[in-house]
Amino acid sequence: EPFVATETSGLFDAAVNVHGGGKSGQAGAVRHGIARALEKYNPEYRPPMKFLGLMTRDSRRVERKKFGLKKARKAPQWVRR
């Protein structure tokens, strides 16, 4: 997508190694990384990529587990008696 947004398809080759996360998260990380690299190469590429949301990092993280709970938000089964 960053290459299409900046009309640089076929001008660059990208070899990328990604660790952790799932397929969708890794794809988003690669897209974000390529967009940042293109912006460093030519700052004029920033506005079209920013308009398409390619310069925004996905800030979602795994919520930590809290003590007294089974997971981050899942509480133990409630017992009446």
PDB file with SEQRES, HELIX, SHEET and CRYST1 records, atoms N, CA, C and O in Angstrom:
SEQRES   1 A   81  GLU PRO PHE VAL ALA THR GLU THR SER GLY LEU PHE ASP          
SEQRES   2 A   81  ALA ALA VAL ASN VAL HIS GLY GLY GLY LYS SER GLY GLN          
SEQRES   3 A   81  ALA GLY ALA VAL ARG HIS GLY ILE ALA ARG ALA LEU GLU          
SEQRES   4 A   81  LYS TYR ASN PRO GLU TYR ARG PRO PRO MET LYS PHE LEU          
SEQRES   5 A   81  GLY LEU MET THR ARG ASP SER ARG ARG VAL GLU ARG LYS          
SEQRES   6 A   81  LYS PHE GLY LEU LYS LYS ALA ARG LYS ALA PRO GLN TRP          
SEQRES   7 A   81  VAL ARG ARG                                                  
HELIX    1 AA1 PRO A    2  ALA A    5  1                                   4    
HELIX    2 AA2 LYS A   23  TYR A   41  1                                  19    
HELIX    3 AA3 PRO A   43  TYR A   45  5                                   3    
HELIX    4 AA4 ARG A   46  PHE A   51  1                                   6    
CRYST1    1.000    1.000    1.000  90.00  90.00  90.00 P 1           1          
ATOM      1  N   GLU A   1       0.803  -1.210   0.000  1.00  0.00           N  
ATOM      2  CA  GLU A   1       0.000   0.000   0.000  1.00  0.00           C  
ATOM      3  C   GLU A   1       0.846   1.274   0.000  1.00  0.00           C  
ATOM      4  O   GLU A   1       0.506   2.215  -0.718  1.00  0.00           O  
ATOM      5  N   PRO A   2       1.952   1.346   0.788  1.00  0.00           N  
ATOM      6  CA  PRO A   2       2.745   2.581   0.746  1.00  0.00           C  
ATOM      7  C   PRO A   2       3.313   2.861  -0.646  1.00  0.00           C  
ATOM      8  O   PRO A   2       3.405   4.017  -1.058  1.00  0.00           O  
ATOM      9  N   PHE A   3       3.695   1.799  -1.373  1.00  0.00           N  
ATOM     10  CA  PHE A   3       4.245   1.993  -2.712  1.00  0.00           C  
ATOM     11  C   PHE A   3       3.161   2.512  -3.668  1.00  0.00           C  
ATOM     12  O   PHE A   3       3.439   3.341  -4.535  1.00  0.00           O  
ATOM     13  N   VAL A   4       1.941   2.027  -3.507  1.00  0.00           N  
ATOM     14  CA  VAL A   4       0.833   2.476  -4.354  1.00  0.00           C  
ATOM     15  C   VAL A   4       0.480   3.929  -4.025  1.00  0.00           C  
ATOM     16  O   VAL A   4       0.219   4.733  -4.920  1.00  0.00           O  
ATOM     17  N   ALA A   5       0.475   4.256  -2.722  1.00  0.00           N  
ATOM     18  CA  ALA A   5       0.113   5.612  -2.297  1.00  0.00           C  
ATOM     19  C   ALA A   5       1.108   6.647  -2.812  1.00  0.00           C  
ATOM     20  O   ALA A   5       0.732   7.776  -3.129  1.00  0.00           O  
ATOM     21  N   THR A   6       2.393   6.251  -2.894  1.00  0.00           N  
ATOM     22  CA  THR A   6       3.420   7.208  -3.320  1.00  0.00           C  
ATOM     23  C   THR A   6       3.798   7.031  -4.786  1.00  0.00           C  
ATOM     24  O   THR A   6       4.700   7.703  -5.286  1.00  0.00           O  
ATOM     25  N   GLU A   7       3.104   6.121  -5.473  1.00  0.00           N  
ATOM     26  CA  GLU A   7       3.348   5.841  -6.896  1.00  0.00           C  
ATOM     27  C   GLU A   7       4.807   5.448  -7.149  1.00  0.00           C  
ATOM     28  O   GLU A   7       5.421   5.892  -8.119  1.00  0.00           O  
ATOM     29  N   THR A   8       5.358   4.599  -6.249  1.00  0.00           N  
ATOM     30  CA  THR A   8       6.736   4.124  -6.390  1.00  0.00           C  
ATOM     31  C   THR A   8       6.771   2.608  -6.597  1.00  0.00           C  
ATOM     32  O   THR A   8       7.792   1.977  -6.322  1.00  0.00           O  
ATOM     33  N   SER A   9       5.692   2.024  -7.070  1.00  0.00           N  
ATOM     34  CA  SER A   9       5.655   0.581  -7.302  1.00  0.00           C  
ATOM     35  C   SER A   9       6.716   0.188  -8.317  1.00  0.00           C  
ATOM     36  O   SER A   9       6.798   0.782  -9.392  1.00  0.00           O  
ATOM     37  N   GLY A  10       7.530  -0.811  -7.982  1.00  0.00           N  
ATOM     38  CA  GLY A  10       8.561  -1.292  -8.888  1.00  0.00           C  
ATOM     39  C   GLY A  10       9.882  -0.559  -8.775  1.00  0.00           C  
ATOM     40  O   GLY A  10      10.868  -0.981  -9.380  1.00  0.00           O  
ATOM     41  N   LEU A  11       9.934   0.533  -8.012  1.00  0.00           N  
ATOM     42  CA  LEU A  11      11.187   1.271  -7.862  1.00  0.00           C  
ATOM     43  C   LEU A  11      12.057   0.720  -6.732  1.00  0.00           C  
ATOM     44  O   LEU A  11      13.273   0.910  -6.736  1.00  0.00           O  
ATOM     45  N   PHE A  12      11.438   0.037  -5.764  1.00  0.00           N  
ATOM     46  CA  PHE A  12      12.162  -0.459  -4.603  1.00  0.00           C  
ATOM     47  C   PHE A  12      11.925  -1.956  -4.429  1.00  0.00           C  
ATOM     48  O   PHE A  12      10.874  -2.476  -4.803  1.00  0.00           O  
ATOM     49  N   ASP A  13      12.914  -2.642  -3.857  1.00  0.00           N  
ATOM     50  CA  ASP A  13      12.759  -4.026  -3.417  1.00  0.00           C  
ATOM     51  C   ASP A  13      12.786  -4.011  -1.900  1.00  0.00           C  
ATOM     52  O   ASP A  13      13.600  -3.307  -1.302  1.00  0.00           O  
ATOM     53  N   ALA A  14      11.907  -4.779  -1.269  1.00  0.00           N  
ATOM     54  CA  ALA A  14      11.849  -4.801   0.188  1.00  0.00           C  
ATOM     55  C   ALA A  14      12.008  -6.237   0.683  1.00  0.00           C  
ATOM     56  O   ALA A  14      11.220  -7.117   0.335  1.00  0.00           O  
ATOM     57  N   ALA A  15      13.040  -6.462   1.500  1.00  0.00           N  
ATOM     58  CA  ALA A  15      13.234  -7.741   2.186  1.00  0.00           C  
ATOM     59  C   ALA A  15      13.010  -7.481   3.667  1.00  0.00           C  
ATOM     60  O   ALA A  15      13.733  -6.691   4.274  1.00  0.00           O  
ATOM     61  N   VAL A  16      12.008  -8.142   4.258  1.00  0.00           N  
ATOM     62  CA  VAL A  16      11.586  -7.812   5.614  1.00  0.00           C  
ATOM     63  C   VAL A  16      11.563  -9.059   6.482  1.00  0.00           C  
ATOM     64  O   VAL A  16      11.078 -10.107   6.056  1.00  0.00           O  
ATOM     65  N   ASN A  17      12.092  -8.947   7.713  1.00  0.00           N  
ATOM     66  CA  ASN A  17      11.984  -9.996   8.726  1.00  0.00           C  
ATOM     67  C   ASN A  17      11.105  -9.461   9.847  1.00  0.00           C  
ATOM     68  O   ASN A  17      11.319  -8.351  10.335  1.00  0.00           O  
ATOM     69  N   VAL A  18      10.107 -10.260  10.258  1.00  0.00           N  
ATOM     70  CA  VAL A  18       9.181  -9.827  11.301  1.00  0.00           C  
ATOM     71  C   VAL A  18       9.108 -10.906  12.362  1.00  0.00           C  
ATOM     72  O   VAL A  18       9.063 -12.094  12.041  1.00  0.00           O  
ATOM     73  N   HIS A  19       9.096 -10.502  13.630  1.00  0.00           N  
ATOM     74  CA  HIS A  19       9.016 -11.455  14.746  1.00  0.00           C  
ATOM     75  C   HIS A  19       7.819 -11.115  15.616  1.00  0.00           C  
ATOM     76  O   HIS A  19       7.509  -9.942  15.823  1.00  0.00           O  
ATOM     77  N   GLY A  20       7.144 -12.142  16.128  1.00  0.00           N  
ATOM     78  CA  GLY A  20       6.058 -11.949  17.083  1.00  0.00           C  
ATOM     79  C   GLY A  20       4.754 -11.548  16.430  1.00  0.00           C  
ATOM     80  O   GLY A  20       4.705 -11.198  15.250  1.00  0.00           O  
ATOM     81  N   GLY A  21       3.697 -11.606  17.224  1.00  0.00           N  
ATOM     82  CA  GLY A  21       2.376 -11.212  16.743  1.00  0.00           C  
ATOM     83  C   GLY A  21       1.779 -12.239  15.799  1.00  0.00           C  
ATOM     84  O   GLY A  21       2.317 -13.333  15.630  1.00  0.00           O  
ATOM     85  N   GLY A  22       0.673 -11.879  15.190  1.00  0.00           N  
ATOM     86  CA  GLY A  22       0.007 -12.756  14.231  1.00  0.00           C  
ATOM     87  C   GLY A  22       0.204 -12.256  12.817  1.00  0.00           C  
ATOM     88  O   GLY A  22       0.929 -11.291  12.579  1.00  0.00           O  
ATOM     89  N   LYS A  23      -0.445 -12.918  11.890  1.00  0.00           N  
ATOM     90  CA  LYS A  23      -0.283 -12.580  10.467  1.00  0.00           C  
ATOM     91  C   LYS A  23      -0.722 -11.142  10.176  1.00  0.00           C  
ATOM     92  O   LYS A  23      -0.018 -10.401   9.490  1.00  0.00           O  
ATOM     93  N   SER A  24      -1.882 -10.754  10.698  1.00  0.00           N  
ATOM     94  CA  SER A  24      -2.403  -9.421  10.432  1.00  0.00           C  
ATOM     95  C   SER A  24      -1.534  -8.348  11.079  1.00  0.00           C  
ATOM     96  O   SER A  24      -1.270  -7.309  10.473  1.00  0.00           O  
ATOM     97  N   GLY A  25      -1.093  -8.598  12.304  1.00  0.00           N  
ATOM     98  CA  GLY A  25      -0.235  -7.644  12.997  1.00  0.00           C  
ATOM     99  C   GLY A  25       1.099  -7.478  12.309  1.00  0.00           C  
ATOM    100  O   GLY A  25       1.624  -6.368  12.215  1.00  0.00           O  
ATOM    101  N   GLN A  26       1.658  -8.593  11.822  1.00  0.00           N  
ATOM    102  CA  GLN A  26       2.930  -8.536  11.115  1.00  0.00           C  
ATOM    103  C   GLN A  26       2.781  -7.780   9.803  1.00  0.00           C  
ATOM    104  O   GLN A  26       3.654  -6.998   9.428  1.00  0.00           O  
ATOM    105  N   ALA A  27       1.671  -8.014   9.105  1.00  0.00           N  
ATOM    106  CA  ALA A  27       1.426  -7.313   7.841  1.00  0.00           C  
ATOM    107  C   ALA A  27       1.326  -5.809   8.093  1.00  0.00           C  
ATOM    108  O   ALA A  27       1.863  -5.014   7.322  1.00  0.00           O  
ATOM    109  N   GLY A  28       0.640  -5.417   9.168  1.00  0.00           N  
ATOM    110  CA  GLY A  28       0.526  -4.009   9.513  1.00  0.00           C  
ATOM    111  C   GLY A  28       1.865  -3.398   9.879  1.00  0.00           C  
ATOM    112  O   GLY A  28       2.141  -2.245   9.545  1.00  0.00           O  
ATOM    113  N   ALA A  29       2.706  -4.177  10.570  1.00  0.00           N  
ATOM    114  CA  ALA A  29       4.034  -3.687  10.952  1.00  0.00           C  
ATOM    115  C   ALA A  29       4.913  -3.478   9.721  1.00  0.00           C  
ATOM    116  O   ALA A  29       5.652  -2.496   9.644  1.00  0.00           O  
ATOM    117  N   VAL A  30       4.835  -4.394   8.766  1.00  0.00           N  
ATOM    118  CA  VAL A  30       5.614  -4.269   7.531  1.00  0.00           C  
ATOM    119  C   VAL A  30       5.152  -3.035   6.756  1.00  0.00           C  
ATOM    120  O   VAL A  30       5.968  -2.261   6.255  1.00  0.00           O  
ATOM    121  N   ARG A  31       3.846  -2.864   6.665  1.00  0.00           N  
ATOM    122  CA  ARG A  31       3.270  -1.712   5.961  1.00  0.00           C  
ATOM    123  C   ARG A  31       3.738  -0.400   6.599  1.00  0.00           C  
ATOM    124  O   ARG A  31       4.117   0.541   5.902  1.00  0.00           O  
ATOM    125  N   HIS A  32       3.706  -0.355   7.934  1.00  0.00           N  
ATOM    126  CA  HIS A  32       4.122   0.844   8.669  1.00  0.00           C  
ATOM    127  C   HIS A  32       5.616   1.107   8.479  1.00  0.00           C  
ATOM    128  O   HIS A  32       6.033   2.249   8.289  1.00  0.00           O  
ATOM    129  N   GLY A  33       6.413   0.044   8.532  1.00  0.00           N  
ATOM    130  CA  GLY A  33       7.859   0.185   8.361  1.00  0.00           C  
ATOM    131  C   GLY A  33       8.237   0.688   6.977  1.00  0.00           C  
ATOM    132  O   GLY A  33       9.110   1.545   6.837  1.00  0.00           O  
ATOM    133  N   ILE A  34       7.579   0.156   5.958  1.00  0.00           N  
ATOM    134  CA  ILE A  34       7.851   0.599   4.581  1.00  0.00           C  
ATOM    135  C   ILE A  34       7.440   2.061   4.416  1.00  0.00           C  
ATOM    136  O   ILE A  34       8.139   2.836   3.763  1.00  0.00           O  
ATOM    137  N   ALA A  35       6.303   2.435   5.011  1.00  0.00           N  
ATOM    138  CA  ALA A  35       5.845   3.823   4.926  1.00  0.00           C  
ATOM    139  C   ALA A  35       6.855   4.766   5.582  1.00  0.00           C  
ATOM    140  O   ALA A  35       7.135   5.840   5.049  1.00  0.00           O  
ATOM    141  N   ARG A  36       7.399   4.374   6.728  1.00  0.00           N  
ATOM    142  CA  ARG A  36       8.388   5.222   7.415  1.00  0.00           C  
ATOM    143  C   ARG A  36       9.678   5.316   6.615  1.00  0.00           C  
ATOM    144  O   ARG A  36      10.302   6.375   6.558  1.00  0.00           O  
ATOM    145  N   ALA A  37      10.076   4.207   5.997  1.00  0.00           N  
ATOM    146  CA  ALA A  37      11.301   4.217   5.185  1.00  0.00           C  
ATOM    147  C   ALA A  37      11.131   5.121   3.960  1.00  0.00           C  
ATOM    148  O   ALA A  37      12.043   5.866   3.601  1.00  0.00           O  
ATOM    149  N   LEU A  38       9.963   5.051   3.326  1.00  0.00           N  
ATOM    150  CA  LEU A  38       9.701   5.909   2.167  1.00  0.00           C  
ATOM    151  C   LEU A  38       9.685   7.381   2.567  1.00  0.00           C  
ATOM    152  O   LEU A  38      10.132   8.242   1.809  1.00  0.00           O  
ATOM    153  N   GLU A  39       9.166   7.665   3.763  1.00  0.00           N  
ATOM    154  CA  GLU A  39       9.132   9.056   4.227  1.00  0.00           C  
ATOM    155  C   GLU A  39      10.549   9.578   4.465  1.00  0.00           C  
ATOM    156  O   GLU A  39      10.840  10.735   4.163  1.00  0.00           O  
ATOM    157  N   LYS A  40      11.436   8.731   5.007  1.00  0.00           N  
ATOM    158  CA  LYS A  40      12.823   9.162   5.212  1.00  0.00           C  
ATOM    159  C   LYS A  40      13.531   9.369   3.875  1.00  0.00           C  
ATOM    160  O   LYS A  40      14.372  10.256   3.733  1.00  0.00           O  
ATOM    161  N   TYR A  41      13.177   8.542   2.905  1.00  0.00           N  
ATOM    162  CA  TYR A  41      13.773   8.655   1.574  1.00  0.00           C  
ATOM    163  C   TYR A  41      13.367   9.968   0.901  1.00  0.00           C  
ATOM    164  O   TYR A  41      14.195  10.656   0.303  1.00  0.00           O  
ATOM    165  N   ASN A  42      12.070  10.303   1.010  1.00  0.00           N  
ATOM    166  CA  ASN A  42      11.562  11.536   0.404  1.00  0.00           C  
ATOM    167  C   ASN A  42      10.409  12.069   1.257  1.00  0.00           C  
ATOM    168  O   ASN A  42       9.313  11.508   1.224  1.00  0.00           O  
ATOM    169  N   PRO A  43      10.638  13.141   2.018  1.00  0.00           N  
ATOM    170  CA  PRO A  43       9.586  13.690   2.891  1.00  0.00           C  
ATOM    171  C   PRO A  43       8.311  14.115   2.164  1.00  0.00           C  
ATOM    172  O   PRO A  43       7.267  14.266   2.799  1.00  0.00           O  
ATOM    173  N   GLU A  44       8.376  14.309   0.852  1.00  0.00           N  
ATOM    174  CA  GLU A  44       7.173  14.693   0.098  1.00  0.00           C  
ATOM    175  C   GLU A  44       6.171  13.541   0.012  1.00  0.00           C  
ATOM    176  O   GLU A  44       5.008  13.763  -0.324  1.00  0.00           O  
ATOM    177  N   TYR A  45       6.606  12.315   0.310  1.00  0.00           N  
ATOM    178  CA  TYR A  45       5.706  11.163   0.276  1.00  0.00           C  
ATOM    179  C   TYR A  45       4.800  11.111   1.508  1.00  0.00           C  
ATOM    180  O   TYR A  45       3.836  10.347   1.524  1.00  0.00           O  
ATOM    181  N   ARG A  46       5.090  11.908   2.534  1.00  0.00           N  
ATOM    182  CA  ARG A  46       4.338  11.817   3.788  1.00  0.00           C  
ATOM    183  C   ARG A  46       2.850  12.168   3.649  1.00  0.00           C  
ATOM    184  O   ARG A  46       2.018  11.390   4.118  1.00  0.00           O  
ATOM    185  N   PRO A  47       2.469  13.297   3.031  1.00  0.00           N  
ATOM    186  CA  PRO A  47       1.041  13.661   2.994  1.00  0.00           C  
ATOM    187  C   PRO A  47       0.106  12.600   2.398  1.00  0.00           C  
ATOM    188  O   PRO A  47      -0.932  12.319   2.996  1.00  0.00           O  
ATOM    189  N   PRO A  48       0.437  11.992   1.229  1.00  0.00           N  
ATOM    190  CA  PRO A  48      -0.506  10.978   0.722  1.00  0.00           C  
ATOM    191  C   PRO A  48      -0.590   9.742   1.611  1.00  0.00           C  
ATOM    192  O   PRO A  48      -1.652   9.133   1.733  1.00  0.00           O  
ATOM    193  N   MET A  49       0.536   9.369   2.236  1.00  0.00           N  
ATOM    194  CA  MET A  49       0.510   8.197   3.118  1.00  0.00           C  
ATOM    195  C   MET A  49      -0.233   8.505   4.408  1.00  0.00           C  
ATOM    196  O   MET A  49      -0.949   7.652   4.933  1.00  0.00           O  
ATOM    197  N   LYS A  50      -0.067   9.720   4.921  1.00  0.00           N  
ATOM    198  CA  LYS A  50      -0.766  10.109   6.147  1.00  0.00           C  
ATOM    199  C   LYS A  50      -2.270  10.167   5.903  1.00  0.00           C  
ATOM    200  O   LYS A  50      -3.053   9.795   6.776  1.00  0.00           O  
ATOM    201  N   PHE A  51      -2.677  10.628   4.729  1.00  0.00           N  
ATOM    202  CA  PHE A  51      -4.099  10.694   4.380  1.00  0.00           C  
ATOM    203  C   PHE A  51      -4.719   9.296   4.391  1.00  0.00           C  
ATOM    204  O   PHE A  51      -5.874   9.137   4.786  1.00  0.00           O  
ATOM    205  N   LEU A  52      -3.966   8.288   3.964  1.00  0.00           N  
ATOM    206  CA  LEU A  52      -4.465   6.908   3.940  1.00  0.00           C  
ATOM    207  C   LEU A  52      -4.249   6.184   5.266  1.00  0.00           C  
ATOM    208  O   LEU A  52      -4.613   5.015   5.392  1.00  0.00           O  
ATOM    209  N   GLY A  53      -3.666   6.855   6.253  1.00  0.00           N  
ATOM    210  CA  GLY A  53      -3.471   6.262   7.580  1.00  0.00           C  
ATOM    211  C   GLY A  53      -2.293   5.313   7.667  1.00  0.00           C  
ATOM    212  O   GLY A  53      -2.253   4.471   8.564  1.00  0.00           O  
ATOM    213  N   LEU A  54      -1.336   5.423   6.764  1.00  0.00           N  
ATOM    214  CA  LEU A  54      -0.192   4.508   6.766  1.00  0.00           C  
ATOM    215  C   LEU A  54       0.903   4.946   7.733  1.00  0.00           C  
ATOM    216  O   LEU A  54       1.800   4.159   8.038  1.00  0.00           O  
ATOM    217  N   MET A  55       0.848   6.177   8.218  1.00  0.00           N  
ATOM    218  CA  MET A  55       1.880   6.673   9.128  1.00  0.00           C  
ATOM    219  C   MET A  55       1.493   6.472  10.594  1.00  0.00           C  
ATOM    220  O   MET A  55       2.269   6.807  11.489  1.00  0.00           O  
ATOM    221  N   THR A  56       0.317   5.937  10.843  1.00  0.00           N  
ATOM    222  CA  THR A  56      -0.172   5.755  12.203  1.00  0.00           C  
ATOM    223  C   THR A  56       0.162   4.356  12.706  1.00  0.00           C  
ATOM    224  O   THR A  56      -0.162   3.361  12.059  1.00  0.00           O  
ATOM    225  N   ARG A  57       0.812   4.289  13.863  1.00  0.00           N  
ATOM    226  CA  ARG A  57       1.173   3.008  14.458  1.00  0.00           C  
ATOM    227  C   ARG A  57      -0.021   2.472  15.246  1.00  0.00           C  
ATOM    228  O   ARG A  57      -0.722   3.234  15.912  1.00  0.00           O  
ATOM    229  N   ASP A  58      -0.249   1.161  15.169  1.00  0.00           N  
ATOM    230  CA  ASP A  58      -1.326   0.526  15.931  1.00  0.00           C  
ATOM    231  C   ASP A  58      -0.835   0.360  17.362  1.00  0.00           C  
ATOM    232  O   ASP A  58       0.055  -0.451  17.619  1.00  0.00           O  
ATOM    233  N   SER A  59      -1.402   1.116  18.297  1.00  0.00           N  
ATOM    234  CA  SER A  59      -0.878   1.177  19.660  1.00  0.00           C  
ATOM    235  C   SER A  59      -1.473   0.130  20.602  1.00  0.00           C  
ATOM    236  O   SER A  59      -1.184   0.148  21.799  1.00  0.00           O  
ATOM    237  N   ARG A  60      -2.301  -0.783  20.082  1.00  0.00           N  
ATOM    238  CA  ARG A  60      -2.921  -1.770  20.969  1.00  0.00           C  
ATOM    239  C   ARG A  60      -1.881  -2.740  21.503  1.00  0.00           C  
ATOM    240  O   ARG A  60      -1.030  -3.218  20.754  1.00  0.00           O  
ATOM    241  N   ARG A  61      -1.946  -3.034  22.800  1.00  0.00           N  
ATOM    242  CA  ARG A  61      -1.022  -3.937  23.468  1.00  0.00           C  
ATOM    243  C   ARG A  61      -1.814  -4.959  24.281  1.00  0.00           C  
ATOM    244  O   ARG A  61      -2.995  -4.757  24.563  1.00  0.00           O  
ATOM    245  N   VAL A  62      -1.163  -6.047  24.650  1.00  0.00           N  
ATOM    246  CA  VAL A  62      -1.806  -7.049  25.496  1.00  0.00           C  
ATOM    247  C   VAL A  62      -1.914  -6.482  26.903  1.00  0.00           C  
ATOM    248  O   VAL A  62      -0.936  -5.985  27.462  1.00  0.00           O  
ATOM    249  N   GLU A  63      -3.119  -6.563  27.472  1.00  0.00           N  
ATOM    250  CA  GLU A  63      -3.333  -6.057  28.820  1.00  0.00           C  
ATOM    251  C   GLU A  63      -2.759  -7.045  29.826  1.00  0.00           C  
ATOM    252  O   GLU A  63      -2.896  -8.256  29.653  1.00  0.00           O  
ATOM    253  N   ARG A  64      -2.114  -6.536  30.879  1.00  0.00           N  
ATOM    254  CA  ARG A  64      -1.468  -7.419  31.840  1.00  0.00           C  
ATOM    255  C   ARG A  64      -2.496  -8.149  32.699  1.00  0.00           C  
ATOM    256  O   ARG A  64      -3.606  -7.659  32.907  1.00  0.00           O  
ATOM    257  N   LYS A  65      -2.113  -9.325  33.193  1.00  0.00           N  
ATOM    258  CA  LYS A  65      -2.964 -10.100  34.077  1.00  0.00           C  
ATOM    259  C   LYS A  65      -2.940  -9.469  35.463  1.00  0.00           C  
ATOM    260  O   LYS A  65      -1.880  -9.099  35.967  1.00  0.00           O  
ATOM    261  N   LYS A  66      -4.134  -9.346  36.085  1.00  0.00           N  
ATOM    262  CA  LYS A  66      -4.213  -8.794  37.433  1.00  0.00           C  
ATOM    263  C   LYS A  66      -4.329  -9.928  38.449  1.00  0.00           C  
ATOM    264  O   LYS A  66      -4.932 -10.964  38.170  1.00  0.00           O  
ATOM    265  N   PHE A  67      -3.747  -9.721  39.629  1.00  0.00           N  
ATOM    266  CA  PHE A  67      -3.832 -10.745  40.665  1.00  0.00           C  
ATOM    267  C   PHE A  67      -5.277 -10.862  41.142  1.00  0.00           C  
ATOM    268  O   PHE A  67      -6.010  -9.874  41.174  1.00  0.00           O  
ATOM    269  N   GLY A  68      -5.679 -12.067  41.510  1.00  0.00           N  
ATOM    270  CA  GLY A  68      -7.054 -12.313  41.926  1.00  0.00           C  
ATOM    271  C   GLY A  68      -7.974 -12.628  40.760  1.00  0.00           C  
ATOM    272  O   GLY A  68      -9.119 -13.029  40.969  1.00  0.00           O  
ATOM    273  N   LEU A  69      -7.488 -12.453  39.526  1.00  0.00           N  
ATOM    274  CA  LEU A  69      -8.270 -12.777  38.334  1.00  0.00           C  
ATOM    275  C   LEU A  69      -7.573 -13.898  37.576  1.00  0.00           C  
ATOM    276  O   LEU A  69      -6.379 -14.133  37.760  1.00  0.00           O  
ATOM    277  N   LYS A  70      -8.330 -14.593  36.715  1.00  0.00           N  
ATOM    278  CA  LYS A  70      -7.751 -15.680  35.934  1.00  0.00           C  
ATOM    279  C   LYS A  70      -6.935 -15.153  34.752  1.00  0.00           C  
ATOM    280  O   LYS A  70      -5.881 -15.694  34.417  1.00  0.00           O  
ATOM    281  N   LYS A  71      -7.446 -14.086  34.128  1.00  0.00           N  
ATOM    282  CA  LYS A  71      -6.737 -13.434  33.018  1.00  0.00           C  
ATOM    283  C   LYS A  71      -6.777 -11.932  33.283  1.00  0.00           C  
ATOM    284  O   LYS A  71      -6.939 -11.512  34.429  1.00  0.00           O  
ATOM    285  N   ALA A  72      -6.634 -11.130  32.252  1.00  0.00           N  
ATOM    286  CA  ALA A  72      -6.608  -9.681  32.461  1.00  0.00           C  
ATOM    287  C   ALA A  72      -7.928  -9.166  33.040  1.00  0.00           C  
ATOM    288  O   ALA A  72      -7.935  -8.301  33.915  1.00  0.00           O  
ATOM    289  N   ARG A  73      -9.047  -9.709  32.542  1.00  0.00           N  
ATOM    290  CA  ARG A  73     -10.356  -9.244  33.010  1.00  0.00           C  
ATOM    291  C   ARG A  73     -11.285 -10.355  33.478  1.00  0.00           C  
ATOM    292  O   ARG A  73     -12.316 -10.080  34.092  1.00  0.00           O  
ATOM    293  N   LYS A  74     -10.934 -11.606  33.196  1.00  0.00           N  
ATOM    294  CA  LYS A  74     -11.816 -12.722  33.547  1.00  0.00           C  
ATOM    295  C   LYS A  74     -11.687 -13.049  35.035  1.00  0.00           C  
ATOM    296  O   LYS A  74     -10.611 -13.396  35.522  1.00  0.00           O  
ATOM    297  N   ALA A  75     -12.809 -12.930  35.742  1.00  0.00           N  
ATOM    298  CA  ALA A  75     -12.808 -13.205  37.179  1.00  0.00           C  
ATOM    299  C   ALA A  75     -13.147 -14.673  37.431  1.00  0.00           C  
ATOM    300  O   ALA A  75     -13.770 -15.319  36.589  1.00  0.00           O  
ATOM    301  N   PRO A  76     -12.738 -15.204  38.594  1.00  0.00           N  
ATOM    302  CA  PRO A  76     -13.158 -16.579  38.914  1.00  0.00           C  
ATOM    303  C   PRO A  76     -14.677 -16.672  39.016  1.00  0.00           C  
ATOM    304  O   PRO A  76     -15.365 -15.682  39.266  1.00  0.00           O  
ATOM    305  N   GLN A  77     -15.176 -17.884  38.815  1.00  0.00           N  
ATOM    306  CA  GLN A  77     -16.637 -18.067  38.846  1.00  0.00           C  
ATOM    307  C   GLN A  77     -17.182 -17.686  40.213  1.00  0.00           C  
ATOM    308  O   GLN A  77     -16.634 -18.086  41.240  1.00  0.00           O  
ATOM    309  N   TRP A  78     -18.272 -16.903  40.222  1.00  0.00           N  
ATOM    310  CA  TRP A  78     -18.867 -16.434  41.458  1.00  0.00           C  
ATOM    311  C   TRP A  78     -19.736 -17.529  42.064  1.00  0.00           C  
ATOM    312  O   TRP A  78     -20.558 -18.128  41.370  1.00  0.00           O  
ATOM    313  N   VAL A  79     -19.556 -17.793  43.366  1.00  0.00           N  
ATOM    314  CA  VAL A  79     -20.323 -18.817  44.068  1.00  0.00           C  
ATOM    315  C   VAL A  79     -21.191 -18.146  45.116  1.00  0.00           C  
ATOM    316  O   VAL A  79     -20.705 -17.340  45.910  1.00  0.00           O  
ATOM    317  N   ARG A  80     -22.497 -18.483  45.119  1.00  0.00           N  
ATOM    318  CA  ARG A  80     -23.398 -17.837  46.055  1.00  0.00           C  
ATOM    319  C   ARG A  80     -23.137 -18.291  47.493  1.00  0.00           C  
ATOM    320  O   ARG A  80     -23.127 -17.471  48.411  1.00  0.00           O  
ATOM    321  N   ARG A  81     -22.923 -19.604  47.691  1.00  0.00           N  
ATOM    322  CA  ARG A  81     -22.714 -20.130  49.054  1.00  0.00           C  
ATOM    323  C   ARG A  81     -21.391 -20.834  49.163  1.00  0.00           C  
ATOM    324  O   ARG A  81     -21.046 -21.338  50.232  1.00  0.00           O  
TER     325      ARG A  81                                                      
END                                                                             
